[in-house]
C-alpha cells in the first residue's frame, strides 16, 4: 500500500476502509462475500427450508456425521439437534431424512426396514419411537378386505377393481385405499412429508381423507404408502407410482406437486404428480448419473456428476396407468434434444440446486467452490461467486434471495446484494413476523450455576435425554414444554433477578438482555490491584467503573454490559480484622 508506513486507518459505517499515509489518503471497499450465520462444527451435506402455514419456517441442515440440526430462520438459533446415531458406521450414510414441521417430528430411515422417530421439541431431540416398516406392512396385508371382484384389493394380474361410481367400468387408478394388485412386503427406499390433501379411489369412487399432513414411504416395488405422521401403522392409501423402486421424493409446496425419481435399465425418470388428485403432469427422462433436480417455472433442471446442467422443457405427459410395463420406447425417443438444453459451465460435480420463485433466479453450486446464479427469463448467467472446496450445501434463505451456504464446517450468509446486483432490494414480508415455538433445553446448558445431570451418559439417555411423555398433544405443540409450564406457574417479580442467570452469549445463544462476559470482567484486573485497593475504594465500585469504562472504549463491552457491571454487587467484602491479620502476616 505504501513504503512510507501508515499513519491512521479506520472503517466507516458504509463498510469502507480509509488509510492515511504521509503522502495521501486512500479509501478501500471491503469486498467481502460471506457473513457468519450459525455454527455447526461439521460439514453440512444438505440445506433446505421447511414451511408450515401456522408456524415459523425452519432451516434443516443434514450433517456429514449423521446429525440433523434445526435452526430458526430469523433468530439463527440452533433450536434442536438430532445427535448422530450410535449404530451408524462412519463409512455409511443415512438412507433418508424427513422433517414434519406441523408436528415437530424428524424421521430417519436407517435401512430399508427400520425408521426412527424423533421429537424436535427438545434440544437435543429425543427418540420417541422405532418403527419396523415390515411389521407395519404385515398389518396392512392381514387387514386387507376382500374386494367385490372376489380377490384381495383387486385381480392377481394387477388389474384394478370396478368402481360403482363409474358404472362398473374397468379403470386403472394409481391411488387406491388398499392397492390394486397382490402386493407383498417391500423394502423402503425413501421417505417424504407433504402438507396437502390427497384424493384416492375406493369402492364408492373418488374420496378425500380429512387429514392434511402425510408421511410418505417410497417402496422398492414402486408403491408409495401414505401414513399418519404420529399414529404408528395408520395407513390412508397406496399409490402405484412406478414399477421401479422409488429412490427419492420431493414435495414442491410452491406448485403443490409431488416429484418422484426412479431408475430404469438405462435412464433415470422424474415424475411430477398433481396434488390432491395425484395425476401425472410431467415425465422427464435423464441420464443415471444425475445428482440433483429442481423445478424452475416451466423447466426441470438436473445436475450431474460431470458438472453438466440440463434444462428439460415440461411437456404434457401421457399417463398409461399402473400397466406402464406394456409401453416401450427407445432411449433416443426419450432423450430428444428438441426439449433439452445443456449447460457446461460447471467443471465439477453439482452439489446444490435451488430456485427462488419470488426472484425467478436459479442457484447452482459445484464441488470446486463455484456458485452461479442464472436468470429464469433467458437462462443467462447473472453472477459467479468463487469460494474454496469446503462449500458443501447451498439454498435460498428467503424471498429476498439471500443465500445460505454450508462453508468451512459452518453456515454462512451471502447477502442479496452480492448474489445478484441486477435485483432491487426488497423486504422479506414472510420472515419478520415469525416466532419460534418453545423448545425444552437442558437447564445446565441454558443457565449458569445449574448442576448438570450426574448420571453417566449411556445409550438410553443419549437417545432419550429427557423424561417426557411424547403424546400427540405434545408433539404437535398443544402442550407446553416443562420449562414453559414452570414459567407460567411461577408468580415472580419481573424486575428482580432470578435464581439462575442465562448462560453467556459466547457459549449459548441466550436472549440479548443476558449478561455477557461478566466472568471475564470480574477477572480482568491489572497485576498491581490488590484487595486493599478494593477496600480503599469503598467496595470496589469506583474501581470497577473505571475498568469497565476503559473496556467499553476498547470495544470489549457494550453499553448494556457496562451498565450491568457497574451496578453489580461485590462478591466478597473484606473486614478490617481480615486486612489487619493479612498485613501482620506479611510483615507490614
N, C-alpha and C positions, 0 to 999 in steps of 0.2 A: 504494500500500500504506500509506504514512504520509507526512504532511507534516513530521514532526519528524526524519526521517532514520532510517537503520538502524544499529543498534549491532553486532549479530552475526547471522550466518546460517550454516547448515550443512545437511548431508544425513545422514540416519540410515540404518541398514542396511535398514530396511523401505521404502526409497525415498520417504521423506517429507522435505520441506524445512521447516526451522524458521527463523523470523525474529524477531529481538528488536528492539524499539524502546524508547523511553524510557517508554512507557505500558503496553505489553502484549507478550505472547509468542504468536505465531501459528504454526500448523502447516499446511502445504500438501501436498496429494497430487500427486505428479508423474504426471500422467495422459498419459504419452507412449504412443504406439501401436507404432511401428516400431522395430526394433533392426537395426543394420547386420549383415549376414550374410556377404557376399562382394563383391568388386569386379569389375566388368565393363567400366566406361568406355564403355558402349554400350547403346543401347536394346535390351531383351530382348523379342522378339516372342512367344516361346512357352517355357513351362516344363513339364517333366514328369519323372517318375521312371522309371528302368529297373532292373528287378529281375532277379535270377538266383538259382536255388536254391542254388548253391555259391559265390556271390561276393557282395560287398557291393553295396548299392544306390547308384546314382549319379544326380545331378541333371543333366539335359540342358537347356541354355539356348541357344536359337537367337537370334542377334543380328540386328539390322537390317542390318548390313553384310555379312551372309552368313557370319559366323563361327559355329562350334559350340563351346561350352565345356562341359566335363565336370567336375563338382565332386563331391568326396567328401561324402556326406550328413552324416557325423559330424565329419570334420576341417574341413569348409568350404573345403578347398583346391582351387584350380583345377588338376586333375590333368593335363588335356590340352586343347589348343585347336586346332581346325581353322581355320587362318587364312583370311581372306576370299579367295575365288577371284580370281585376277588378271584373268580374262576376263569377270567379271561386271559388267555395267553398273550404275551407281548407281540407275538407274531400274527395274531388273529385280530380281526375287526368285528365290530358289532354288525349283525346282518342287516338290521334296520332299526330306526328310531322314529317314533311318532309322539307328538305332544298335543294334548287336548286342552286348549285354553279355557273352554267353558267349565270344565270340571277340575282343572288344575292337576291333570294326570299325565305322567310320562310312561309310555310303553316302550320297552326294549326287547327286541327279538334277538335272542342269543343264538338259537339254532332253529331249524325248521319245525321243531316240536315244542320248545319251551319259550315262554314270554313272561317277563317280569313287569309288574305294575307298581309304579312309584307315585307317591303323593308329593306334589311340589308346594304344598302349603307349609312345609317346614324347611329349614336350612341347617344341615344338609337334608336332602329328600329322604323320606322313609319308604322302604319297600312295603307296600300294602298287601300284595297278593302275588302268587305264582300260578300262572295258567298253563295247564297241559293242553295244547291245542288238539292233540289226537283224542284225548279224553272228551273234550268238548264236542268234537265231530262225531264221536261214537253215540253221544246222547241225541244228536240230530238224526242219525240213522235209525236209532232204536225207536224214536218217537215219530218217524215219518209216516203220515197217514196213507191210506190206500186211495188212489185216485179213481174217478168214475170209470176209467178205461180198464180197471181190473189189475193194474200194476202199481208199484210204488212210485208215486210222483211222476208218472209218465211211462212211455214204452221203453223196453230194454234196448231198443235200437237207437234211442236218442231222440225220437220224435216227440214233440210236446203234446200236452193234454188238450182236450177240446174245451173251449170257453163257452159257457152258457150265454154270456152277453153277446157273443159274436154268432149266435145261432148254430153252434156246434161245428162251425167250420174249422178245419185244421190250421193252426197258426204256429209260427215259430218265434216264440218270445224268449228273450235272453233273461229278463228279470222275472223270477217266479218265487213263490213262497217256499217251496220245498225242492227246487231243482227240476230239471227236465229229463233226466236220464237215470241210469243205475249208477249213481256216484258212490264212491267209497272214501276211505281215509286218504288224505293227501297232505303232503308237506307244505308248510307256509314259507313263501319266498319273500314277501314284502308286506308292510303294514302302512296304513294311512288313516288320517282322521278328516272327515268332512263335516261342515256345518251347513247342511242344506236338506230340505225334504227330498224324498225319493218315492217313486211310484213302482209298483210291481203288479203282476198278474196272478190271480188265483182262480178258483172255480167260479167265483162271482164276477170276474172281469178285472178291470183296472182299479186298483185300490192304492191308498197312500197312508202309511203308518203315521201316527201322531208325533213320533219322535223327530227331532230336528238335528241331532248330532249322532254320528255313527263312527264306529271303529271298523275299518275295512281290512280283511285278511286276503291277500293275493296268494292263491294256491298254485301248486305245481301242475295241476290238471287244467288250468286256465279259468277256474272259477274265482269269484270274489264274494266272500261272505260279509254281510252287513250285520254287525253285532252291536250290542249296547255297550258304551264305554265303561259303565260302572257295574252292571249286573253280569256276573260271570255266566257264560253259556246261554245268554238270551239272544237268539238269532231272529232277525226280522225277515231276511230274504237272502236268496242266492242269485248271483249274476254271472251268466256264462259269457265272459268277455273274449275268450280265445280258446284254441285247443292247445296252445303252448303255455309254458309257465309264465306267470305274471311276475316279472323281475323287479319292477318298480312302479309306484303310483304317485301321482301328484295332483293336489286339489288346487284349481285355479279359481280363487274367490272373485277376481275381477270379472271374468267371463262366465262364472258359475258353471264350470265344466270339470270333468274328471279325465285325467290323462293317464294312460297305462302304456308300459313298454314291455314288449315280448321279443324273443329271438326265434327266427325260423332257421332253416338249414343254412342259408347264405346271407340273409338280411336281418336287420332289426326293424321292428314295426312299432310305431307310435299311434295309438288310437285316442281320439278325443270323443268323449261321451257327454251329451247334454244332461243337465240336471233341472228338474227332477225326473224327467221321463226316461233317462238313460238310453237315448237313441244315438247311434253313431253319426257324428258330424263330419269328422275328417279321418283319413287314414294316410299316414306318411311312412314311406319306406326309406331306409338309410343303411349305411354300412355298419357292421357289427362292432367296429372299434370306437363307436360313439361313447363319449363320456358324460355329456350333459345335454339337456334340451330345455327350451323355454319358449313360450309363445310371445310373439311380437306383433300385435294387432292382427294383420291378415296373413302373417307368415309364421312358420315354425323354424326356429333357429336351433341347430345342433352343433355341438363341438366335438372334436375328435382328438385322439392321441397324437396325431400328426400335426396338430395346430390349425387344422382347417376349420373354417366356419361355413356352414351350409344353410342357406335360406331356402326353405321349401314353401311354395305357394299352397295355401289352404283351399283346396277344391272340395266340392260336394262329394262325399263318399257314398257308395252303394253298399248297403248292409245286406249281406246274403244270409244273415241269421246264424244260429249256432252250427249249421251244417256247412261251415266255411271250408271244411276239408275237401268238399266236392268241387270247389272252384280253384282252377290252376292258371297261373300266368308265368311268363318268363321273367328273369331278372332284368332284362333290357326294357321290358314294358313297364316295370315298376320304377326304375331309375331313369325317368325321362328328363333330359336336360332342359326341355322347354319350361319345366316348372321348378327348376333348381338353379340357384346362384351360389357359386363357390368363392370364398374369400380366403386368401392365403397370407394375410398379414402376420399372423402369429406363426412362430417357428417352433414352439414347444407345445406340449400337451395343454389343452384347455382345462383349467381347474375351476372356473366360475363363470356363470352366465346369469344375468338378471336384467329385467326390463322394468322401466319406470313408465307406467301408463299415464301418469299425470304430466310428465315432461316429454314423453314419446322419444326416449333415448334408450339405447341398449348398452350394457356394460359387459365386456368380455375380458378375462384375465388368463394368462398362461403361466406356467411354472417358472419361467425365466424372469418374472417380476414385471412383465408388461401389462398395463391396464389400458384398454382402448374404449372410447365412447363413440357410439355410432348413432347416426340420425335415422329415425324410423321413416322419415318422409322420402329421402332419396338414397338411403344406405351409405352416405358419405361418412368419412372419418372426421369426427369433431375434435377430439382431444386424445393425446397419447401421453401417458404417465409411466415413467420407467423407475421402478424400485429394484430391490435385490431379490434373490431367490427365496428369501424367507416368507414371502407372501404365500398364503395358503387358502384364503377364502375371501369373497367379496359379495356384498349385497347393498342395495339402496336402503337407506335408513328411514326416509320419509318422502313426502311429496315434493320437498324442495330439491330432491336428488342429491342430498348429502350421502357420501359413500362410506360405508363401514367395511373395514378390511381386517383380516387376520394377518398380523405382520409382527415379526420379531417376537413370537410367542405371546403376544398381547393383542388387544383390539385398539385400532387407531381409526381416526375420522379424517376424511378428506372433504373439505368444505365445498359447497355447491359452486362457489366462485372459482375454485381450482378444477372442478370436474368438467365444467363447460362454460367458457366465457361468453358464449352466444346467448345463454339463458339469462333472463332477467330474474333478479332475486325476488322471492315470494315467500309469504308466511305459510307454515305448515299448519293449517287450521285444525287438523285432526290429532295433533300431538299435545298441545299445551293444556288441554283440559283433562288429560289423563291423570288418574290417581291409582297408584298400585295398591292392590289388596294386601291385607296384613299377612305376614309370614312368620311363623313361630321360629325363633332362633335361639341358639344356645346362650343362656344368660352369662356364662363365664366368658364368652367371646364378646357379647354385646356390651357388657358393663364392666367397669373396673371394680376390683375388690370382691367379686363373687368367686367363691371356691369352686373349682371345676369338679366334675364327677370323679370320685376317687376310684371307681371301678376300672379295671384294665380294659383296653379295647380288645374285644373278641369278635368273632364272626357275627354273633347275634346283634350286638349294639352297633356294629359297623353298618349293617343293613337296615336296622331299625333303631336310630339313635334316640328317639323319644317314645315314651309310653303314651300313645294317643289312640283313641277309638276312631278308626277310619270308617265312619259311617258315611252314607250318601249325602247327608246334610253337611258334614264337614268337608267332603271332597269338593262339592260344588260351591262352597263359600257361605252357605246359610248359617253355619255355626262358627262363631269366632274362635280364634286360637286361644290357648290358655293364657298367654301374655296379654291378649286383648281383653279377655274376660277379667283379669286382675286389674287392668287399668280402669274398667268401668265400675268395678265393685269398690275400689278404694276411694274414699272421700277425703282428699288431702288438699292442702292449700297449694295452689299453683305457684305462688310466689316463693314458697320455701323450697329448699334444696332436698332432693330425695336421698334415700339412704345410699344408693349407688349412682354414680355418675356414668354417662355414656363413655365408651372407650374412645381414646384419641382418634382423630380422623386419619392420622397417618397409618393406623393399624386397621381400623374398621370404618366403614362408610356410615358414620353416625350423623345425626342432624347437624345443621350449620351452627346451632347455638350450644353445642357441646364444647367442653374445654379442650384446648388444642395445645399440646406440648407443655402442659403445666409442669410435669415432672422435669422436663428439660430446663424450665425457668428456675425451679427450686434448686437445681443442682449447678446452675451456671453462676458460680461465684469466683471472683478473682482469688489468686493464692494468698494475698495479703489480708483477706477478710476473715476475721475470727468471730467466735461467739461473743467476745467482749465488745466488738464493734456493733453486733446486733443489739446487745443490751444497751449500749451507749446511745443508739438511735431509737430508743423507746419502742421496742417490739419490732424492729427492722422495717417499719412502714416506709420511712423516708428513703432508706437504702434500696428497698425493692422498687419504689417509684423511680429512683434514679436509674437502676439497672434496666427496668422494663422500658424506660424512655430511650435508653441507648439502643436496646434491641429493636424497638419499634423503628427508629431511624435507620437501623441496619437492614430492615426488611424481614427480621425473624419473627415478628409478632404483628398480628392485625390489630386495628384499633379496638375491636371487641375483646380480643385476648388480653390486651394491655389493661383494659378496664377491669377485667375479672381478676387478674393477678394483683393489681394494686390494692384491691379491697379484700383479698383473701386473708383469712385469719391465720396467724402464725401457728405452725405445727407444734412448737415447743417454746416454753418460757423459762428462762434460767433465773433462779432466785439469787439474792445477794450472798447467801450462805454457800451455794454451789460455786459461785465465782470466787469467793474468798478461799474456799478449800482448794480449788484448782490452782489459784495463784500461789498458795503456800506450798503445794506440791511441786510446782515448777520453780520455786525459789524466788518469786517476785515479791 
